[in-house]
Amino acid sequence: MSPGGRSADYVVVGAGSSGAVVASRLSADPSRTVVLLEAGDQDTRPELRRTDAASVIGLLTSDWSPRIDWGYATEAEPGLDGRVVPVARGKVLGGSSSVNALMWVRGHRDDYDRWSREGNTGWSFDEVLPYFRRAENYAQAPTGSVDRGTRGPVRVRDLDDPSPVARSFVAATRELGFGAGAGASSGTEGFDYNGAQQEGGGFFYQTTRTPDNERSSTASAYLAPVADRPNLRVEVRAQVTRLLFTGVRVTGVEYVQDGVRHTVGVEQEAIVSAGAFESPKLLMLSGVGPAAHLREHGLPVVRDLPGVGENLQDHPFVPLCHQALHEHPAGALLSEAGMFTHTAAGAAAAGFTGAAEPGRPTSPDLQFTFGPIKFLPPTASAELWEGPGFTFAPILLHPASRGSVRLRGADPADTAVVRANYLQRQVDVEVLAEGLTLARELAARTAFDGIRGPELAPGKAVTGRKELRAFIRANTSTLWHPVGTCRMGDDPMAVVDAELRVHGIDGLRIADASIMPHIVSGNTNAACVMIGEKAADLIAHTPSPPTTGRTS
Ligand SMILES: Cc1cc2nc3c(=O)[nH]c(=O)nc-3n(C[C@H](O)[C@H](O)[C@H](O)COP(=O)(O)OP(=O)(O)OC[C@H]3O[C@@H](n4cnc5c(N)ncnc54)[C@H](O)[C@@H]3O)c2cc1C
């Protein structure tokens, strides 16, 4: 049946980093019909295409930002002195890849090997590498680097002209003895964190910038070039409100577009790619989730899956901001340089998810992003914002804390209740405290002589461990990387199996950030694109899958 009809072979929910990839790849075979339903609008607003730091900040701060964002915020966070933390989520074609900060980071080899060690067959680094490669089109494939994709849809570039202050950051990492890593490339000045060794410091790949300096979101990379496919129908302003079942098989999808309710039949499979908040919310609204919670909201239970909405992980960070002594050129990226390393606190707590964990994680637990802009706490006085500055942002890569996503009610228009539980576990505070100390050591290097003004935040009064901890709890926020809420695995709390099929349900997969068992070591967009690529392959090679046989 044509995708313009009342049903399609595949219905994909959400055109973000993963969903746009799934729909594009599946519809490459003209014998398959694909409908892609996106709650947001077209990505035609010019600001969504621009890549300079000011435009990227504008996506979050303009008066029109609410039109391209879901408006999510956490509940009052106990670990953050009761603060509520806004968590941006793109609501537009391309999803969060249309609004993100453009850094392209694959993560560490061990991130994926760990998923595989835990029983997720097919997800080791060597097995996911072909999907990163399939996605990537590196403008300058680094010499000496491990497998780099050069023909994929997503354009990835070296930072052509880093700002002088970002160069100071990289020089400071060298002064402190953080190397360039193995497989060093020239383009990134000796730092290929997407190569054989992630540990080290250098400039970020300009994730997804095209030669004409436009954002390469999954909408522009994967959907725009195939817009004329007759077997692919893309609907925008189409918010999916419910999956429709016959028994435990998904047979349709209900959505509301411009106030009108529609349904589309599912001949083969529905693929939910609505992101780490909206995917579990949609499952729960459809009767798949923790039974008691669904009943609490008067929802019929199709399948009791207690893990739906659990295991929420994110990347919290805390800023260390300096005044600059003189004006410096605006950066090309919001964060131009960075570093990946290990902390003593993290090492001491390694295996923090339990002694039974098969193999301890070996990937870095601390990332820095460094930007040629001021990033100050919301409480900072107006005069601190005056004049130029630069910011170190230590990021907690592997939080021990876990949060959750729950329904606010049975109305699909409500955002979900997000309890991130940031810094619930003390070790998370300790890793960030080490990060601030390391940031101060970097800022003190000769590389910053001549540009280093006073430290504005935390400020020189905040020195002892106790004061640093208090600063961290008062000022930590998110890098907008929520994952893990429909976790892949084969235990009672897992939601999907290693082929991304929802346990106990037929004709339904999830493909997005929510399937990650553990968050990856770095910004999460590339991993989500990889998940979309791999999902499409799993679906294309698997005839309509039977029930997995797992009981809830
Ligand atoms: C401000 C910001 C900056 C970031 N910076 C970076 C960065 O520099 N580098 C990096 O690697 N990562 C970055 N990230 C994170 C990265 O972009 C995300 O992890 C990734 O895009 C998530 O992909 P996803 O497919 O899981 O979800 P999304 O890309 O968010 O896609 C979900 C899509 O589903 C749609 N949707 C949701 N519910 C429904 C529904 N019911 N019906 C229909 N459609 C629905 C949404 O509108 C959205 O389009 C950033 C994120 C943000 C928000």
The ligand as an SDF file (V2000), in Angstrom:
LIG
                    3D

 53 58  0  0  0  0  0  0  0  0999 V2000
   20.6710   22.0560   23.0710 C   0  0  0  0  0  0  0  0  0  0  0  0
   21.3160   20.7250   22.7920 C   0  0  0  0  0  0  0  0  0  0  0  0
   22.6780   20.6770   22.4910 C   0  0  0  0  0  0  0  0  0  0  0  0
   23.2810   19.4520   22.2340 C   0  0  0  0  0  0  0  0  0  0  0  0
   24.5720   19.4270   21.7950 N   0  0  0  0  0  0  0  0  0  0  0  0
   25.0990   18.2640   21.3330 C   0  0  0  0  0  0  0  0  0  0  0  0
   26.3380   18.2450   20.6520 C   0  0  0  0  0  0  0  0  0  0  0  0
   26.9730   19.2690   20.4320 O   0  0  0  0  0  0  0  0  0  0  0  0
   26.8120   17.0450   20.2350 N   0  0  0  0  0  0  0  0  0  0  0  0
   26.1370   15.8910   20.4490 C   0  0  0  0  0  0  0  0  0  0  0  0
   26.6480   14.8330   20.0910 O   0  0  0  0  0  0  0  0  0  0  0  0
   24.9440   15.8800   21.0810 N   0  0  0  0  0  0  0  0  0  0  0  0
   24.3920   17.0400   21.4890 C   0  0  0  0  0  0  0  0  0  0  0  0
   23.1510   17.0500   22.0490 N   0  0  0  0  0  0  0  0  0  0  0  0
   22.4630   15.7710   22.2800 C   0  0  0  0  0  0  0  0  0  0  0  0
   21.9500   15.0890   21.0060 C   0  0  0  0  0  0  0  0  0  0  0  0
   21.5410   16.0380   20.0610 O   0  0  0  0  0  0  0  0  0  0  0  0
   20.8130   14.1350   21.4030 C   0  0  0  0  0  0  0  0  0  0  0  0
   21.3130   13.1580   22.3000 O   0  0  0  0  0  0  0  0  0  0  0  0
   20.2050   13.4020   20.2200 C   0  0  0  0  0  0  0  0  0  0  0  0
   19.8210   14.3200   19.2190 O   0  0  0  0  0  0  0  0  0  0  0  0
   19.0030   12.5790   20.6670 C   0  0  0  0  0  0  0  0  0  0  0  0
   18.5100   11.8550   19.5830 O   0  0  0  0  0  0  0  0  0  0  0  0
   17.1120   11.0950   19.6640 P   0  0  0  0  0  0  0  0  0  0  0  0
   16.8730   10.5070   18.3200 O   0  0  0  0  0  0  0  0  0  0  0  0
   17.1260   10.1930   20.8330 O   0  0  0  0  0  0  0  0  0  0  0  0
   16.0270   12.2120   19.9980 O   0  0  0  0  0  0  0  0  0  0  0  0
   15.6780   13.5590   19.2330 P   0  0  0  0  0  0  0  0  0  0  0  0
   16.7470   13.9150   18.2510 O   0  0  0  0  0  0  0  0  0  0  0  0
   15.3390   14.5450   20.2670 O   0  0  0  0  0  0  0  0  0  0  0  0
   14.4160   13.1610   18.3600 O   0  0  0  0  0  0  0  0  0  0  0  0
   13.1430   12.8720   18.8720 C   0  0  0  0  0  0  0  0  0  0  0  0
   12.1380   13.3890   17.8550 C   0  0  0  0  0  0  0  0  0  0  0  0
   10.8660   12.8210   18.1190 O   0  0  0  0  0  0  0  0  0  0  0  0
    9.8820   13.8240   18.0430 C   0  0  0  0  0  0  0  0  0  0  0  0
    8.7730   13.3800   18.8810 N   0  0  0  0  0  0  0  0  0  0  0  0
    8.7690   13.2130   20.2160 C   0  0  0  0  0  0  0  0  0  0  0  0
    7.5840   12.7500   20.6300 N   0  0  0  0  0  0  0  0  0  0  0  0
    6.8230   12.6200   19.5290 C   0  0  0  0  0  0  0  0  0  0  0  0
    5.4890   12.1790   19.3120 C   0  0  0  0  0  0  0  0  0  0  0  0
    4.7050   11.7750   20.3190 N   0  0  0  0  0  0  0  0  0  0  0  0
    5.0130   12.1760   18.0460 N   0  0  0  0  0  0  0  0  0  0  0  0
    5.7930   12.5740   17.0160 C   0  0  0  0  0  0  0  0  0  0  0  0
    7.0580   13.0080   17.1650 N   0  0  0  0  0  0  0  0  0  0  0  0
    7.5780   13.0170   18.4130 C   0  0  0  0  0  0  0  0  0  0  0  0
   10.5930   15.0660   18.5550 C   0  0  0  0  0  0  0  0  0  0  0  0
    9.9290   16.2490   18.1920 O   0  0  0  0  0  0  0  0  0  0  0  0
   11.9560   14.8950   17.9180 C   0  0  0  0  0  0  0  0  0  0  0  0
   11.9890   15.4280   16.6260 O   0  0  0  0  0  0  0  0  0  0  0  0
   22.5180   18.2600   22.3190 C   0  0  0  0  0  0  0  0  0  0  0  0
   21.1510   18.3110   22.6190 C   0  0  0  0  0  0  0  0  0  0  0  0
   20.5420   19.5340   22.8380 C   0  0  0  0  0  0  0  0  0  0  0  0
   19.0660   19.5760   23.1100 C   0  0  0  0  0  0  0  0  0  0  0  0
  1  2  1  0
  2  3  1  0
  2 52  2  0
  3  4  2  0
  4  5  1  0
  4 50  1  0
  5  6  2  0
  6  7  1  0
  6 13  1  0
  7  8  2  0
  7  9  1  0
  9 10  1  0
 10 11  2  0
 10 12  1  0
 12 13  2  0
 13 14  1  0
 14 15  1  0
 14 50  1  0
 15 16  1  0
 16 17  1  0
 16 18  1  0
 18 19  1  0
 18 20  1  0
 20 21  1  0
 20 22  1  0
 22 23  1  0
 23 24  1  0
 24 25  2  0
 24 26  1  0
 24 27  1  0
 27 28  1  0
 28 29  2  0
 28 30  1  0
 28 31  1  0
 31 32  1  0
 32 33  1  0
 33 34  1  0
 33 48  1  0
 34 35  1  0
 35 36  1  0
 35 46  1  0
 36 37  1  0
 36 45  1  0
 37 38  2  0
 38 39  1  0
 39 40  1  0
 39 45  2  0
 40 41  1  0
 40 42  2  0
 42 43  1  0
 43 44  2  0
 44 45  1  0
 46 47  1  0
 46 48  1  0
 48 49  1  0
 50 51  2  0
 51 52  1  0
 52 53  1  0
M  END
$$$$
